[in-house]
């Protein structure tokens, strides 16, 4: 994954062979603490959803590299950690804890975590979307449209999976925060507002 500061990214991964990665409510909450520790020093989290066998994060990258303690780098500091490294540490530490809990071994997640830039000027933003099973060309500026499509997609995951009837009914999603049902200080709603992301 190649990240650039100041851009929006959709980060996602799923369980190996689409198997579950969350086995109890405690697992979901534990993973949220991992997000706080390993993602928030580098990025503002604008939307998120944890599903039984995968997760989605929509972030605005603020730093691509920090000291290993999470502080901004100085020129002489040798102990550096990239955002990529931090994501890997998050997944490995979560996997280790779950493996210990369940008496299992091996990797829990797919080998490669995906990160798609939603508003990069280098042509990385998708020029098409899949809507109702039909591929459609985006005719409005993608840098404006695609972040909102992704924002909505992330929140609709539990509904599309048949887990709940409304996005805000799924506990493990930022939809609860945007609908005013919870305020856990995980989601940067002001930053989402700056990018025109609207919870519908």
mmCIF file of the C-alpha atoms, coordinates in Angstrom:
data_MODEL
# 
_entry.id   MODEL 
# 
loop_
_atom_site.group_PDB 
_atom_site.id 
_atom_site.type_symbol 
_atom_site.label_atom_id 
_atom_site.label_alt_id 
_atom_site.label_comp_id 
_atom_site.label_asym_id 
_atom_site.label_entity_id 
_atom_site.label_seq_id 
_atom_site.pdbx_PDB_ins_code 
_atom_site.Cartn_x 
_atom_site.Cartn_y 
_atom_site.Cartn_z 
_atom_site.occupancy 
_atom_site.B_iso_or_equiv 
_atom_site.pdbx_formal_charge 
_atom_site.auth_seq_id 
_atom_site.auth_comp_id 
_atom_site.auth_asym_id 
_atom_site.auth_atom_id 
_atom_site.pdbx_PDB_model_num 
ATOM 1   C CA . UNK A 1 1   ? 0.000   0.000   0.000   1.00 0.00 ? 1   UNK A CA 1 
ATOM 2   C CA . UNK A 1 2   ? 1.252   3.458   -0.832  1.00 0.00 ? 2   UNK A CA 1 
ATOM 3   C CA . UNK A 1 3   ? -0.242  6.275   1.212   1.00 0.00 ? 3   UNK A CA 1 
ATOM 4   C CA . UNK A 1 4   ? 0.044   10.011  0.702   1.00 0.00 ? 4   UNK A CA 1 
ATOM 5   C CA . UNK A 1 5   ? -0.667  12.616  3.346   1.00 0.00 ? 5   UNK A CA 1 
ATOM 6   C CA . UNK A 1 6   ? -3.821  14.672  2.904   1.00 0.00 ? 6   UNK A CA 1 
ATOM 7   C CA . UNK A 1 7   ? -5.842  12.098  0.960   1.00 0.00 ? 7   UNK A CA 1 
ATOM 8   C CA . UNK A 1 8   ? -8.833  9.886   1.757   1.00 0.00 ? 8   UNK A CA 1 
ATOM 9   C CA . UNK A 1 9   ? -8.393  6.103   1.713   1.00 0.00 ? 9   UNK A CA 1 
ATOM 10  C CA . UNK A 1 10  ? -10.736 3.142   2.005   1.00 0.00 ? 10  UNK A CA 1 
ATOM 11  C CA . UNK A 1 11  ? -8.826  0.451   3.911   1.00 0.00 ? 11  UNK A CA 1 
ATOM 12  C CA . UNK A 1 12  ? -10.257 -3.045  4.161   1.00 0.00 ? 12  UNK A CA 1 
ATOM 13  C CA . UNK A 1 13  ? -9.395  -6.669  4.772   1.00 0.00 ? 13  UNK A CA 1 
ATOM 14  C CA . UNK A 1 14  ? -11.245 -9.897  5.457   1.00 0.00 ? 14  UNK A CA 1 
ATOM 15  C CA . UNK A 1 15  ? -10.691 -13.253 7.064   1.00 0.00 ? 15  UNK A CA 1 
ATOM 16  C CA . UNK A 1 16  ? -8.775  -15.953 5.224   1.00 0.00 ? 16  UNK A CA 1 
ATOM 17  C CA . UNK A 1 17  ? -11.206 -17.899 3.049   1.00 0.00 ? 17  UNK A CA 1 
ATOM 18  C CA . UNK A 1 18  ? -13.829 -15.350 4.132   1.00 0.00 ? 18  UNK A CA 1 
ATOM 19  C CA . UNK A 1 19  ? -13.899 -16.940 7.571   1.00 0.00 ? 19  UNK A CA 1 
ATOM 20  C CA . UNK A 1 20  ? -14.917 -14.937 10.632  1.00 0.00 ? 20  UNK A CA 1 
ATOM 21  C CA . UNK A 1 21  ? -12.445 -12.616 12.319  1.00 0.00 ? 21  UNK A CA 1 
ATOM 22  C CA . UNK A 1 22  ? -14.743 -11.557 15.172  1.00 0.00 ? 22  UNK A CA 1 
ATOM 23  C CA . UNK A 1 23  ? -16.139 -14.264 17.429  1.00 0.00 ? 23  UNK A CA 1 
ATOM 24  C CA . UNK A 1 24  ? -17.649 -12.283 20.293  1.00 0.00 ? 24  UNK A CA 1 
ATOM 25  C CA . UNK A 1 25  ? -18.619 -8.744  21.249  1.00 0.00 ? 25  UNK A CA 1 
ATOM 26  C CA . UNK A 1 26  ? -15.364 -8.555  23.179  1.00 0.00 ? 26  UNK A CA 1 
ATOM 27  C CA . UNK A 1 27  ? -13.407 -9.215  19.933  1.00 0.00 ? 27  UNK A CA 1 
ATOM 28  C CA . UNK A 1 28  ? -15.086 -6.264  18.212  1.00 0.00 ? 28  UNK A CA 1 
ATOM 29  C CA . UNK A 1 29  ? -14.352 -3.955  21.142  1.00 0.00 ? 29  UNK A CA 1 
ATOM 30  C CA . UNK A 1 30  ? -10.766 -5.197  21.355  1.00 0.00 ? 30  UNK A CA 1 
ATOM 31  C CA . UNK A 1 31  ? -10.251 -4.462  17.647  1.00 0.00 ? 31  UNK A CA 1 
ATOM 32  C CA . UNK A 1 32  ? -11.643 -0.939  18.107  1.00 0.00 ? 32  UNK A CA 1 
ATOM 33  C CA . UNK A 1 33  ? -8.975  -0.359  20.751  1.00 0.00 ? 33  UNK A CA 1 
ATOM 34  C CA . UNK A 1 34  ? -6.384  -1.563  18.233  1.00 0.00 ? 34  UNK A CA 1 
ATOM 35  C CA . UNK A 1 35  ? -7.724  1.026   15.758  1.00 0.00 ? 35  UNK A CA 1 
ATOM 36  C CA . UNK A 1 36  ? -7.296  3.737   18.395  1.00 0.00 ? 36  UNK A CA 1 
ATOM 37  C CA . UNK A 1 37  ? -3.729  2.657   19.047  1.00 0.00 ? 37  UNK A CA 1 
ATOM 38  C CA . UNK A 1 38  ? -2.487  1.923   15.524  1.00 0.00 ? 38  UNK A CA 1 
ATOM 39  C CA . UNK A 1 39  ? -4.629  4.015   13.132  1.00 0.00 ? 39  UNK A CA 1 
ATOM 40  C CA . UNK A 1 40  ? -5.591  7.241   14.905  1.00 0.00 ? 40  UNK A CA 1 
ATOM 41  C CA . UNK A 1 41  ? -2.035  8.554   15.384  1.00 0.00 ? 41  UNK A CA 1 
ATOM 42  C CA . UNK A 1 42  ? -1.683  8.511   11.579  1.00 0.00 ? 42  UNK A CA 1 
ATOM 43  C CA . UNK A 1 43  ? -5.160  9.326   10.317  1.00 0.00 ? 43  UNK A CA 1 
ATOM 44  C CA . UNK A 1 44  ? -8.568  10.794  11.052  1.00 0.00 ? 44  UNK A CA 1 
ATOM 45  C CA . UNK A 1 45  ? -11.159 8.016   10.974  1.00 0.00 ? 45  UNK A CA 1 
ATOM 46  C CA . UNK A 1 46  ? -14.218 9.240   9.038   1.00 0.00 ? 46  UNK A CA 1 
ATOM 47  C CA . UNK A 1 47  ? -16.245 6.028   8.770   1.00 0.00 ? 47  UNK A CA 1 
ATOM 48  C CA . UNK A 1 48  ? -15.810 2.444   9.863   1.00 0.00 ? 48  UNK A CA 1 
ATOM 49  C CA . UNK A 1 49  ? -17.632 -0.853  10.009  1.00 0.00 ? 49  UNK A CA 1 
ATOM 50  C CA . UNK A 1 50  ? -16.589 -4.141  11.553  1.00 0.00 ? 50  UNK A CA 1 
ATOM 51  C CA . UNK A 1 51  ? -18.399 -7.138  10.072  1.00 0.00 ? 51  UNK A CA 1 
ATOM 52  C CA . UNK A 1 52  ? -18.150 -10.747 11.255  1.00 0.00 ? 52  UNK A CA 1 
ATOM 53  C CA . UNK A 1 53  ? -15.583 -11.630 8.573   1.00 0.00 ? 53  UNK A CA 1 
ATOM 54  C CA . UNK A 1 54  ? -14.158 -8.280  7.408   1.00 0.00 ? 54  UNK A CA 1 
ATOM 55  C CA . UNK A 1 55  ? -13.679 -4.618  8.224   1.00 0.00 ? 55  UNK A CA 1 
ATOM 56  C CA . UNK A 1 56  ? -13.802 -1.242  6.449   1.00 0.00 ? 56  UNK A CA 1 
ATOM 57  C CA . UNK A 1 57  ? -12.101 2.008   7.427   1.00 0.00 ? 57  UNK A CA 1 
ATOM 58  C CA . UNK A 1 58  ? -12.413 5.371   5.665   1.00 0.00 ? 58  UNK A CA 1 
ATOM 59  C CA . UNK A 1 59  ? -9.525  7.583   6.745   1.00 0.00 ? 59  UNK A CA 1 
ATOM 60  C CA . UNK A 1 60  ? -7.873  10.903  5.990   1.00 0.00 ? 60  UNK A CA 1 
ATOM 61  C CA . UNK A 1 61  ? -4.127  10.252  6.198   1.00 0.00 ? 61  UNK A CA 1 
ATOM 62  C CA . UNK A 1 62  ? -2.304  12.899  8.247   1.00 0.00 ? 62  UNK A CA 1 
ATOM 63  C CA . UNK A 1 63  ? 1.078   11.187  8.642   1.00 0.00 ? 63  UNK A CA 1 
ATOM 64  C CA . UNK A 1 64  ? 2.700   8.421   6.629   1.00 0.00 ? 64  UNK A CA 1 
ATOM 65  C CA . UNK A 1 65  ? 5.502   8.015   9.164   1.00 0.00 ? 65  UNK A CA 1 
ATOM 66  C CA . UNK A 1 66  ? 5.847   8.693   12.907  1.00 0.00 ? 66  UNK A CA 1 
ATOM 67  C CA . UNK A 1 67  ? 8.174   7.742   15.698  1.00 0.00 ? 67  UNK A CA 1 
ATOM 68  C CA . UNK A 1 68  ? 7.368   4.297   17.045  1.00 0.00 ? 68  UNK A CA 1 
ATOM 69  C CA . UNK A 1 69  ? 5.869   6.046   20.080  1.00 0.00 ? 69  UNK A CA 1 
ATOM 70  C CA . UNK A 1 70  ? 3.345   7.852   17.864  1.00 0.00 ? 70  UNK A CA 1 
ATOM 71  C CA . UNK A 1 71  ? 4.946   11.297  17.946  1.00 0.00 ? 71  UNK A CA 1 
ATOM 72  C CA . UNK A 1 72  ? 5.823   13.445  14.938  1.00 0.00 ? 72  UNK A CA 1 
ATOM 73  C CA . UNK A 1 73  ? 9.280   12.713  13.598  1.00 0.00 ? 73  UNK A CA 1 
ATOM 74  C CA . UNK A 1 74  ? 12.338  14.873  14.014  1.00 0.00 ? 74  UNK A CA 1 
ATOM 75  C CA . UNK A 1 75  ? 15.272  14.729  11.611  1.00 0.00 ? 75  UNK A CA 1 
ATOM 76  C CA . UNK A 1 76  ? 17.481  12.826  14.065  1.00 0.00 ? 76  UNK A CA 1 
ATOM 77  C CA . UNK A 1 77  ? 14.950  10.255  15.257  1.00 0.00 ? 77  UNK A CA 1 
ATOM 78  C CA . UNK A 1 78  ? 15.907  6.816   13.972  1.00 0.00 ? 78  UNK A CA 1 
ATOM 79  C CA . UNK A 1 79  ? 13.048  4.773   15.456  1.00 0.00 ? 79  UNK A CA 1 
ATOM 80  C CA . UNK A 1 80  ? 10.423  5.279   12.743  1.00 0.00 ? 80  UNK A CA 1 
ATOM 81  C CA . UNK A 1 81  ? 7.202   3.465   11.931  1.00 0.00 ? 81  UNK A CA 1 
ATOM 82  C CA . UNK A 1 82  ? 5.213   3.905   8.724   1.00 0.00 ? 82  UNK A CA 1 
ATOM 83  C CA . UNK A 1 83  ? 1.441   3.868   8.514   1.00 0.00 ? 83  UNK A CA 1 
ATOM 84  C CA . UNK A 1 84  ? 1.748   0.598   6.568   1.00 0.00 ? 84  UNK A CA 1 
ATOM 85  C CA . UNK A 1 85  ? 3.803   -0.914  9.392   1.00 0.00 ? 85  UNK A CA 1 
ATOM 86  C CA . UNK A 1 86  ? 1.282   0.269   11.960  1.00 0.00 ? 86  UNK A CA 1 
ATOM 87  C CA . UNK A 1 87  ? -1.607  -1.371  10.081  1.00 0.00 ? 87  UNK A CA 1 
ATOM 88  C CA . UNK A 1 88  ? 0.383   -4.611  9.950   1.00 0.00 ? 88  UNK A CA 1 
ATOM 89  C CA . UNK A 1 89  ? 1.114   -4.427  13.677  1.00 0.00 ? 89  UNK A CA 1 
ATOM 90  C CA . UNK A 1 90  ? -2.578  -3.870  14.391  1.00 0.00 ? 90  UNK A CA 1 
ATOM 91  C CA . UNK A 1 91  ? -3.602  -6.978  12.459  1.00 0.00 ? 91  UNK A CA 1 
ATOM 92  C CA . UNK A 1 92  ? -0.802  -9.161  13.841  1.00 0.00 ? 92  UNK A CA 1 
ATOM 93  C CA . UNK A 1 93  ? -1.438  -8.164  17.452  1.00 0.00 ? 93  UNK A CA 1 
ATOM 94  C CA . UNK A 1 94  ? -5.177  -8.761  17.047  1.00 0.00 ? 94  UNK A CA 1 
ATOM 95  C CA . UNK A 1 95  ? -4.530  -12.146 15.395  1.00 0.00 ? 95  UNK A CA 1 
ATOM 96  C CA . UNK A 1 96  ? -2.169  -13.150 18.194  1.00 0.00 ? 96  UNK A CA 1 
ATOM 97  C CA . UNK A 1 97  ? -4.778  -12.332 20.848  1.00 0.00 ? 97  UNK A CA 1 
ATOM 98  C CA . UNK A 1 98  ? -7.582  -14.175 19.028  1.00 0.00 ? 98  UNK A CA 1 
ATOM 99  C CA . UNK A 1 99  ? -5.362  -17.201 18.383  1.00 0.00 ? 99  UNK A CA 1 
ATOM 100 C CA . UNK A 1 100 ? -4.537  -17.350 22.083  1.00 0.00 ? 100 UNK A CA 1 
ATOM 101 C CA . UNK A 1 101 ? -8.216  -16.943 23.029  1.00 0.00 ? 101 UNK A CA 1 
ATOM 102 C CA . UNK A 1 102 ? -9.409  -19.684 20.670  1.00 0.00 ? 102 UNK A CA 1 
ATOM 103 C CA . UNK A 1 103 ? -6.411  -22.018 20.891  1.00 0.00 ? 103 UNK A CA 1 
ATOM 104 C CA . UNK A 1 104 ? -5.747  -21.687 17.175  1.00 0.00 ? 104 UNK A CA 1 
ATOM 105 C CA . UNK A 1 105 ? -2.714  -20.796 15.083  1.00 0.00 ? 105 UNK A CA 1 
ATOM 106 C CA . UNK A 1 106 ? -1.951  -19.213 11.744  1.00 0.00 ? 106 UNK A CA 1 
ATOM 107 C CA . UNK A 1 107 ? -3.034  -16.040 10.054  1.00 0.00 ? 107 UNK A CA 1 
ATOM 108 C CA . UNK A 1 108 ? -6.536  -14.716 10.615  1.00 0.00 ? 108 UNK A CA 1 
ATOM 109 C CA . UNK A 1 109 ? -6.623  -12.103 7.836   1.00 0.00 ? 109 UNK A CA 1 
ATOM 110 C CA . UNK A 1 110 ? -5.901  -12.263 4.135   1.00 0.00 ? 110 UNK A CA 1 
ATOM 111 C CA . UNK A 1 111 ? -2.259  -11.610 3.399   1.00 0.00 ? 111 UNK A CA 1 
ATOM 112 C CA . UNK A 1 112 ? -2.749  -8.218  1.781   1.00 0.00 ? 112 UNK A CA 1 
ATOM 113 C CA . UNK A 1 113 ? -4.786  -5.396  3.259   1.00 0.00 ? 113 UNK A CA 1 
ATOM 114 C CA . UNK A 1 114 ? -6.330  -3.248  0.511   1.00 0.00 ? 114 UNK A CA 1 
ATOM 115 C CA . UNK A 1 115 ? -6.195  0.550   0.475   1.00 0.00 ? 115 UNK A CA 1 
ATOM 116 C CA . UNK A 1 116 ? -7.913  2.512   -2.272  1.00 0.00 ? 116 UNK A CA 1 
ATOM 117 C CA . UNK A 1 117 ? -7.386  6.252   -2.603  1.00 0.00 ? 117 UNK A CA 1 
ATOM 118 C CA . UNK A 1 118 ? -10.733 8.008   -2.979  1.00 0.00 ? 118 UNK A CA 1 
ATOM 119 C CA . UNK A 1 119 ? -9.581  11.470  -4.051  1.00 0.00 ? 119 UNK A CA 1 
ATOM 120 C CA . UNK A 1 120 ? -6.014  11.157  -5.331  1.00 0.00 ? 120 UNK A CA 1 
ATOM 121 C CA . UNK A 1 121 ? -5.221  13.336  -8.354  1.00 0.00 ? 121 UNK A CA 1 
ATOM 122 C CA . UNK A 1 122 ? -3.061  10.628  -9.951  1.00 0.00 ? 122 UNK A CA 1 
ATOM 123 C CA . UNK A 1 123 ? -5.938  8.734   -11.531 1.00 0.00 ? 123 UNK A CA 1 
ATOM 124 C CA . UNK A 1 124 ? -6.277  6.238   -8.691  1.00 0.00 ? 124 UNK A CA 1 
ATOM 125 C CA . UNK A 1 125 ? -9.905  7.111   -8.022  1.00 0.00 ? 125 UNK A CA 1 
ATOM 126 C CA . UNK A 1 126 ? -12.253 4.607   -9.696  1.00 0.00 ? 126 UNK A CA 1 
ATOM 127 C CA . UNK A 1 127 ? -14.007 5.897   -12.791 1.00 0.00 ? 127 UNK A CA 1 
ATOM 128 C CA . UNK A 1 128 ? -16.903 3.462   -12.492 1.00 0.00 ? 128 UNK A CA 1 
ATOM 129 C CA . UNK A 1 129 ? -19.184 2.017   -9.835  1.00 0.00 ? 129 UNK A CA 1 
ATOM 130 C CA . UNK A 1 130 ? -21.363 -1.061  -9.527  1.00 0.00 ? 130 UNK A CA 1 
ATOM 131 C CA . UNK A 1 131 ? -24.980 -0.057  -8.846  1.00 0.00 ? 131 UNK A CA 1 
ATOM 132 C CA . UNK A 1 132 ? -27.816 -2.592  -8.658  1.00 0.00 ? 132 UNK A CA 1 
ATOM 133 C CA . UNK A 1 133 ? -25.627 -5.132  -10.416 1.00 0.00 ? 133 UNK A CA 1 
ATOM 134 C CA . UNK A 1 134 ? -24.870 -2.809  -13.338 1.00 0.00 ? 134 UNK A CA 1 
ATOM 135 C CA . UNK A 1 135 ? -21.515 -1.115  -13.956 1.00 0.00 ? 135 UNK A CA 1 
ATOM 136 C CA . UNK A 1 136 ? -21.961 2.625   -14.469 1.00 0.00 ? 136 UNK A CA 1 
ATOM 137 C CA . UNK A 1 137 ? -19.463 5.275   -15.552 1.00 0.00 ? 137 UNK A CA 1 
ATOM 138 C CA . UNK A 1 138 ? -19.047 8.136   -13.082 1.00 0.00 ? 138 UNK A CA 1 
ATOM 139 C CA . UNK A 1 139 ? -19.931 11.325  -14.928 1.00 0.00 ? 139 UNK A CA 1 
ATOM 140 C CA . UNK A 1 140 ? -19.475 13.805  -12.067 1.00 0.00 ? 140 UNK A CA 1 
ATOM 141 C CA . UNK A 1 141 ? -16.021 14.627  -10.683 1.00 0.00 ? 141 UNK A CA 1 
ATOM 142 C CA . UNK A 1 142 ? -14.906 11.413  -8.994  1.00 0.00 ? 142 UNK A CA 1 
ATOM 143 C CA . UNK A 1 143 ? -12.983 13.250  -6.291  1.00 0.00 ? 143 UNK A CA 1 
ATOM 144 C CA . UNK A 1 144 ? -16.318 14.658  -5.104  1.00 0.00 ? 144 UNK A CA 1 
ATOM 145 C CA . UNK A 1 145 ? -18.592 11.676  -5.713  1.00 0.00 ? 145 UNK A CA 1 
ATOM 146 C CA . UNK A 1 146 ? -16.616 8.570   -4.824  1.00 0.00 ? 146 UNK A CA 1 
ATOM 147 C CA . UNK A 1 147 ? -15.857 9.444   -1.168  1.00 0.00 ? 147 UNK A CA 1 
ATOM 148 C CA . UNK A 1 148 ? -19.620 9.767   -0.515  1.00 0.00 ? 148 UNK A CA 1 
ATOM 149 C CA . UNK A 1 149 ? -20.336 6.485   -2.324  1.00 0.00 ? 149 UNK A CA 1 
ATOM 150 C CA . UNK A 1 150 ? -17.707 4.740   -0.197  1.00 0.00 ? 150 UNK A CA 1 
ATOM 151 C CA . UNK A 1 151 ? -19.001 6.419   2.987   1.00 0.00 ? 151 UNK A CA 1 
ATOM 152 C CA . UNK A 1 152 ? -22.515 5.113   2.239   1.00 0.00 ? 152 UNK A CA 1 
ATOM 153 C CA . UNK A 1 153 ? -21.234 1.683   1.215   1.00 0.00 ? 153 UNK A CA 1 
ATOM 154 C CA . UNK A 1 154 ? -19.360 1.225   4.488   1.00 0.00 ? 154 UNK A CA 1 
ATOM 155 C CA . UNK A 1 155 ? -22.419 2.075   6.567   1.00 0.00 ? 155 UNK A CA 1 
ATOM 156 C CA . UNK A 1 156 ? -24.776 -0.100  4.488   1.00 0.00 ? 156 UNK A CA 1 
ATOM 157 C CA . UNK A 1 157 ? -22.677 -3.275  4.860   1.00 0.00 ? 157 UNK A CA 1 
ATOM 158 C CA . UNK A 1 158 ? -24.632 -4.736  7.796   1.00 0.00 ? 158 UNK A CA 1 
ATOM 159 C CA . UNK A 1 159 ? -27.956 -4.038  6.059   1.00 0.00 ? 159 UNK A CA 1 
ATOM 160 C CA . UNK A 1 160 ? -26.839 -5.686  2.815   1.00 0.00 ? 160 UNK A CA 1 
ATOM 161 C CA . UNK A 1 161 ? -25.615 -8.684  4.815   1.00 0.00 ? 161 UNK A CA 1 
ATOM 162 C CA . UNK A 1 162 ? -29.043 -9.019  6.453   1.00 0.00 ? 162 UNK A CA 1 
ATOM 163 C CA . UNK A 1 163 ? -27.699 -8.433  9.967   1.00 0.00 ? 163 UNK A CA 1 
ATOM 164 C CA . UNK A 1 164 ? -29.903 -5.388  10.677  1.00 0.00 ? 164 UNK A CA 1 
ATOM 165 C CA . UNK A 1 165 ? -32.663 -3.382  8.980   1.00 0.00 ? 165 UNK A CA 1 
ATOM 166 C CA . UNK A 1 166 ? -31.011 0.039   9.395   1.00 0.00 ? 166 UNK A CA 1 
ATOM 167 C CA . UNK A 1 167 ? -27.287 0.921   9.446   1.00 0.00 ? 167 UNK A CA 1 
ATOM 168 C CA . UNK A 1 168 ? -27.553 2.599   12.852  1.00 0.00 ? 168 UNK A CA 1 
ATOM 169 C CA . UNK A 1 169 ? -28.828 -0.674  14.357  1.00 0.00 ? 169 UNK A CA 1 
ATOM 170 C CA . UNK A 1 170 ? -25.388 -2.286  13.903  1.00 0.00 ? 170 UNK A CA 1 
ATOM 171 C CA . UNK A 1 171 ? -23.317 -1.639  17.018  1.00 0.00 ? 171 UNK A CA 1 
ATOM 172 C CA . UNK A 1 172 ? -19.948 -2.001  15.329  1.00 0.00 ? 172 UNK A CA 1 
ATOM 173 C CA . UNK A 1 173 ? -20.175 0.866   12.847  1.00 0.00 ? 173 UNK A CA 1 
ATOM 174 C CA . UNK A 1 174 ? -19.793 4.629   12.821  1.00 0.00 ? 174 UNK A CA 1 
ATOM 175 C CA . UNK A 1 175 ? -23.443 4.848   11.686  1.00 0.00 ? 175 UNK A CA 1 
ATOM 176 C CA . UNK A 1 176 ? -24.399 4.922   15.373  1.00 0.00 ? 176 UNK A CA 1 
ATOM 177 C CA . UNK A 1 177 ? -22.263 8.021   15.866  1.00 0.00 ? 177 UNK A CA 1 
ATOM 178 C CA . UNK A 1 178 ? -23.581 9.813   12.794  1.00 0.00 ? 178 UNK A CA 1 
ATOM 179 C CA . UNK A 1 179 ? -27.172 9.065   13.806  1.00 0.00 ? 179 UNK A CA 1 
ATOM 180 C CA . UNK A 1 180 ? -26.556 10.519  17.293  1.00 0.00 ? 180 UNK A CA 1 
ATOM 181 C CA . UNK A 1 181 ? -27.001 7.225   19.155  1.00 0.00 ? 181 UNK A CA 1 
ATOM 182 C CA . UNK A 1 182 ? -23.425 7.098   20.478  1.00 0.00 ? 182 UNK A CA 1 
ATOM 183 C CA . UNK A 1 183 ? -20.483 9.416   21.012  1.00 0.00 ? 183 UNK A CA 1 
ATOM 184 C CA . UNK A 1 184 ? -17.320 7.385   21.541  1.00 0.00 ? 184 UNK A CA 1 
ATOM 185 C CA . UNK A 1 185 ? -14.818 9.911   20.142  1.00 0.00 ? 185 UNK A CA 1 
ATOM 186 C CA . UNK A 1 186 ? -13.521 7.453   17.548  1.00 0.00 ? 186 UNK A CA 1 
ATOM 187 C CA . UNK A 1 187 ? -14.893 9.106   14.419  1.00 0.00 ? 187 UNK A CA 1 
ATOM 188 C CA . UNK A 1 188 ? -13.738 12.544  13.265  1.00 0.00 ? 188 UNK A CA 1 
ATOM 189 C CA . UNK A 1 189 ? -17.125 13.927  12.269  1.00 0.00 ? 189 UNK A CA 1 
ATOM 190 C CA . UNK A 1 190 ? -15.812 17.474  11.751  1.00 0.00 ? 190 UNK A CA 1 
ATOM 191 C CA . UNK A 1 191 ? -13.316 16.194  9.187   1.00 0.00 ? 191 UNK A CA 1 
ATOM 192 C CA . UNK A 1 192 ? -16.099 14.252  7.448   1.00 0.00 ? 192 UNK A CA 1 
ATOM 193 C CA . UNK A 1 193 ? -18.108 17.492  7.290   1.00 0.00 ? 193 UNK A CA 1 
ATOM 194 C CA . UNK A 1 194 ? -15.134 19.279  5.690   1.00 0.00 ? 194 UNK A CA 1 
ATOM 195 C CA . UNK A 1 195 ? -15.181 16.692  2.899   1.00 0.00 ? 195 UNK A CA 1 
ATOM 196 C CA . UNK A 1 196 ? -18.940 17.011  2.458   1.00 0.00 ? 196 UNK A CA 1 
ATOM 197 C CA . UNK A 1 197 ? -19.657 13.457  3.654   1.00 0.00 ? 197 UNK A CA 1 
ATOM 198 C CA . UNK A 1 198 ? -23.297 13.235  4.682   1.00 0.00 ? 198 UNK A CA 1 
ATOM 199 C CA . UNK A 1 199 ? -24.872 10.376  6.611   1.00 0.00 ? 199 UNK A CA 1 
ATOM 200 C CA . UNK A 1 200 ? -28.210 9.607   4.939   1.00 0.00 ? 200 UNK A CA 1 
# 
